[in-house]
Structure formats: C-alpha cells, structure tokens
Amino acid sequence: MTGASGPRSPGPVLAVVCEAGRRTPGRALVFGVRGLRDDADAELFAARIAGRHREFQVTLECHGPGRHTLRLVPGAGASGDAGGGPGAELLADLLGPRAGAGEPVTLVGHQRDLLREAVTRHGGPDRHIEQLHWNWSGPLDPARFAAAWQSVADREVVLRAAFDWTVVARLVLHPRADVDVVHRAYGETGWPELLAADRLHAFALDRPPLLRLTLLHGRPAEPVRVLLTYHRALLDERGVHLLLREFYRAYLAGGVLPGGERRPDLRDHADWLARQHSEGARELWTRTGPPLHAATAVGRRGADTRQSGSGRQRRRLVEPYSSGLRSWAAARGAGESSALHVVWALLLYRAAGAAGPLRVSFGVQLGPRDIALPGAAGIPGVLGHPLPMTVRVDPAAPLAELLQQVRDALLDLAAYPWVSGDRIRAWIGRGDGERLTDTVVSFDHRPELPPGVRAELEAAGIEVDEPRTVAGGSSLPITLNARHERGGGLALSAVYDRASVADEDASAALGQCLGLLRALAQMPDAGTTVGQALALLAHVEVPSVAPHPPLPRRVTVRTLRVGGVGADVICLVAVPGVVAGAYELFARRHRGPETVVALWAPGVGGSGGLGGVGVGVGVGVGVVPSVLDGVLVPGRRLFLCGCGPGAGVAQALAGALVAGPVVPSVTVVMTGVAGAEATADALVRALEGVSVPVR
C-alpha cells in the first residue's frame, strides 16, 4: 500500500457508514456519520452539505456524542450514480476537509497528474520534494524574516493551499497557513546532512503550506545558508522565485507586504481552464499525437542499472557557441529552443537504430507565458507543463527542414497549453497511466530578482546570491533543462531516474547533446542533411536505458487477521493513494471478532476514478467480486472499508456486489484523507457503532 504521509494537526477524522442495496432513483441516501464533535459541529456539517448540494433535502439526527445520521432526499435533477447512490462530488464533500477550509477547487489537467504521481509515491516521497538554497550575508532579523514569509502566505493563496484526493482530486484553499521557519546552527548539523534529512521529511499534502524554510547559522562573520523546500505538485521553481521576490519586498518593508490578496491566482486559473473548449485540441492530438511505434528513449534498451534515486548532471555551452547557436537557428527562422529540440530528436532517432524515416516523440515544457489568461505569468503555482511533440526524422532530408518541423510543432502545442496528458491519451486511444514520452526538454525562463529590490537589499547591507537547485526527482527517465547564464552561455542539466538511466549513460547523453549543439553553432552550410548531422556521433556509443517496470495489474487479497468460525468479514480496500500503514494499524486496534483482509486493487476505477487521481491500468470494479469469493461467508456481513481514494472504490465495489444474482449484506465504511493514526482510529470508531445497520 502506498500513499502520502507526514505530520498532521490533531483532530477527529469523519467516518461515513452506509448500507449497500439495490437503490432506485428518488430513494433517500442515508449515511451514519461518526466523529462530529458536537451538535453545533454537526449542524455546520449538514449546512455545508445542503449548501453545496441544493438538489437534496438534508436532515440530521443525533444519536449521542459523535453519532449522527444524515438523510438526503433527492429532488428533481439530483446527482448520483446509475444505481441511485451518491455521486463523486457528494462523497468528496461528505469525507473532505471541513473545519476552517475554504471552498475546494477541482483539479484538472497537469496538476491532477502531479497529485496522482505524488500520492502514489512513484520513486519515494523525496522525489517530489524540491530544494533551493542561497547565502544571506549581512544583518538578518529572525523575527522580521518569519513575519515577511507569513505576510507572503497571507497574500498568496498558493501558500494556503493543500490537496484533498478523496474521490475527487481537489485543491482546498485555507484562510490561513503558518509558514515553518527553523533555525539551526553548524554545531548541530552539517550542510550535507541537513539537505539529506530535509529531503526525507515528507510534506502532509492535505495540510498547508507545502513550503518550509531552514536557516543554517555559522560563525558571526559567515553568511547564513537559507534552504527553501517545497512540493512540486503545487509549486515549481518559477513560482518559488516569484514568491521569493515578494518575500524580499516584505522584509524590506519591515515584515509586512503591502496590499491584500493578489489576483489573478490559482482560482482564476482554474476558472480559465474550465472555460476552454477541446474541439481544436482534440483534432490536433488525433492528428499529431505520439504513435505507438514512435522512438521515445534517449538510449537503447539495456540491463538493469543497479542504481536508484535521482541524479543530476550539468554541462555548459559557452561563448561563442551559445551565440552561434542562436544565429544558426535565427538564420533559418527559428529560436534556439527549436535548435535544442532538433538535437534531442536526433538523439532519440539514433537510439532507435532506424535506417529510414521514423517518428520520434518527446515532451516539451510549456510555461505560463503560453497561457492566454491575463496576468498568468505572475501567478505562483504549477501552470505550465510538458506536452508531447512528435516529428518525423528522415536522414535524407535537410536539417533545416527538421528545424522547421519542430518550430511549427511548438507553435501548434502553444495554442493548447492547458491540455493534460490524460485527455491526450483518451483522444489517441492509449491506456490510462500509459507513458506518452520518456523524456522532456525544458527551456527555463525563471524570473530574475528586480534590480530595484536588489539595490534596496544592498543599501540595507544585505547581499544574497542566486538560489541554486538541489537535485530533485524526475517522473521520467530523463529531463533536460536549458537555462541562459548571465555571461551569455547556455547551462544544460539532465535530471534523471538512476533506476532507468545509469550515471555514465546520462553523462553520455548530455555530452552528445552538447557536442551536437556545438556543431550546429559552427555549421555554415544550409544544405546539411539530417544524416550528415547524425554522422557527427558515429564515433561514440549510444547510451543505454533500462526497460520500463511493469505496471501493477493484479487484484489480490491478503489476510491481516483471522476471525472466529463463521465471523463477519472486514475488507479494507487498498488502492494507490491510501495512506501507508493505516490498515495495518486498524487490524491491530480493532477488538471485534471479524476476519480482517486487505484488498489490493491497483488501477481499479471507482466513483470518480480513484479520487480523480486514477492510476494503473484502469481495471473495472467488475473483476473484483470474483477475487472476494474466497473470503465471503454466506449469511455473514461484509464490511467494505475505504480511506481516501479507497472510499469511492469501496462504494463502487459494494454496488457491483449487490447488483449480482445473490445480494449479500454489505456495509460500506469510508473516511477521508488523513494520517495513519487518525484513519485507523476513525475506522475503529465507525465499526464499533455499526453492529446494527444504518437504516
């Protein structure tokens, strides 16, 4: 079982209980709610449900402390599933954040993909954590430093945002979030140890802010080293630099950033996304989407790398090569980013070992500057994302023709920067979660610190250097980043998955890329062919990449505790995104006589598709009942329990079971996203109170 974990603030987690049956449209939905603090809390809860779901008449009954029954009588147009059960949005509101949380924003597009990747923990939690650090020389007021960051959080909604992935993937905007600023001394820890420990400190994705700071103080004459850590599901490096500019302004103003909330923000971006029409995008991707036979790997398939974790390697295209590259591309009607795309396409083609024309596909990172929403470039958050580019590489064709292909393809992509990978996969008939490309090329344009702000800092005796990035992770085998340097050069860095690409092969790929860029910068002949450019690498070996690991497909049942003879069965639905360890804790703490089993269902689509963060291969719930044949006992009750994204799957599985020829007695127990301790306790409380079915 995998999922997000980390420190969470204490407080009860709701459990919702309902009886599964063959419902008919128009029948009331009845839920037992366990964990509301008191009647006042219950009234607020019922009012929130009634306000967000006006198609229902909502009533609430109290049965003692922490025990309530919620009845929803549907009116005309009430939402629900095909059997008259609760819809995904209703389940999400029943189980989602309550106290102090603002209105949720439903995630679509690339940010939903990032959340799915984060909560399923591909490659471990540290892969989704990014770090920036820089030196601070001169006077530093710790109280003003903390106040300035808190002022930024009060102004920027992204620092008050967290995720909820129960049934529907949503961003929850809180009214306040306290920024964590920790001060350490060199005597306590060294810099490498601090970086490593900080990376292993996972964020709780359901609690804001998803950013923290650590200051490492040295001797009085030495600069303070500032470490800023953030989660890449919510922020990228561009967004962090925007926040950093706001922080410096606040610090210079005494710790308080003038003005209220800045708009536009993530809410405006979500509204803009909802207004986009997909007809043109569908036509483009149907015509140009990556074909199954496209070359996508930067190396030839080889053996296991015997390495793990993430790596980063850097190279520099120095002057006069960098300016020569720009001149070469400009003379042919393109920019230097297109020259980089040409070189990457050549490397993919060469790795495929083809002899004739072949299509190659790789991701191209688009940014907020490509978004038509006014002010988008100033919104901190993950607005840009990679889209697959496919071009035809023909050794006999002129190299200038390939340059024009990538230039025109980039212009086509830039017309639809909001399209997400799941939509593209659906349009071109690829499987859910299937990888469209193996690499991404990104040309970075992060915002610089305004000269006026830097001058004010210097006037106050403060000197800060350029923030540096510590190697983060990559969800793909390799990501190539290009960035302009102040001296005019071009910095290239490869971030790669060491389990897919070994260090020496990543170094070879980056070196070959740099060699081709240098060659282009010195290539005066406009008649050069693609084959002649490829011949420049004839003396070097093609890098090697490891094969893709297989996606989990098998639905399995594991017994956590054996009950008495003929005992009822508690089935804990485990899907990617359920918090790790919660079900094992429950099996130890529950005192009932039932048999406890865990159903591991990777990729099973339930209500809302695994909380809108569906993973794996999209197995339908119809395949699961047969797996449960070995644990179902005739005449005994089955308790289907699901936490977080498992809640929707449990609800859908119950519907599939009761739709069969023999209707078993099935009780569904669901909780929202929470830590392992809180989730286990919520399930224990709920099952203690359902010896008599909810009616």
Disulfide bonds with the S-S distance in Angstrom:
none
